[in-house]
Amino acid sequence: MHNTIIFVLIIIGGIICASKELGVPSYNVKRATSAFSRRDLSYNLCSTCFARSGDSLDILLNLILNGSTISTCGTLCQALSEKTRSQLLGTFCDSACNAVGIEKFITLNKHADLDHIWYCELAKICPIKDDGDAKITTFSISPTTGPIKTSFYITVIYVSNNGIGTSGFAIDVYTPDHIPLSGRYLLEAAKAGTYSERLVVIPDPDPRCDPLQEECEKWLPGIYNVTVQICNGECGSKNPHSSVYDTAKGSFQVTK
């Protein structure tokens, strides 16, 4: 009989002022607790690579587009290390670049084809497991109706027979005013066992959102449709070692 992994994720409230990438904190969404939070060196390196990959990829793209002299992975990644003042980020870059070669690495950066998780997998920092699986067995929202600032609990339970590799959890909320809202989170590679996730989300307009610069979610009264996905690798990615394990949908209503 296969060992079974049961993961419990509780997401509280609405989502955020604008679409957020993996690892980017938001005003409305907070990851309160995680059974995936470990203190061993391997996961700390993976989570560090993941958390800093967005900045690294942005800087790498600027270095490439600004016409810097780049002939080797070492040259490019040393420039990244100097820009970030982090030898560790330079090492991550060098490992990822050497995995595909300098020409392909530059092409991937130019076309924004490197997602956060795959970048860290190329660097051999985050583990890969392509025979993983996850099946959502429970999806519920409670309460289903409430005014602004209500905490909406979205509970997801999913089961895996084989464990998971470095994975993503994605939530998308489709709003009455058609402003895309989303959250993306890292799930570490895990063996058989029981794990839990808890996110705290409050549907409240983000005071940092400038309507002159971007569309700001006002949390208007109406139906908010919710889609969650559990993925091998980053949800939405077309890169190697990326696929959707399972999807679930539901909705909640914000009243006046």
Secondary structure, 3 states (H helix, E strand, C coil): CCCCEEEEEEEECCCCCCCCCCCCCCCCEEEEEECCCCCCHHHHHHHHHHHHHHHHHHHHHHHHHCCCCCCCHHHHHHHHHHHHCCHHHHHHHHHHHHHHCHHHHHHHHHCCCCCHHHHHHHCCCCCCCCCCCCEEEEEEEECCEEECCCCCEEEEEEEECCCECCEEEEEEEECCCCCCEEEEEEECCECCCEEEEEEEECCCCCCCCCCCCCCCCCCCCEEEEEEEEEEEECCCCCCCCCEEEEEEEEEEEEEC
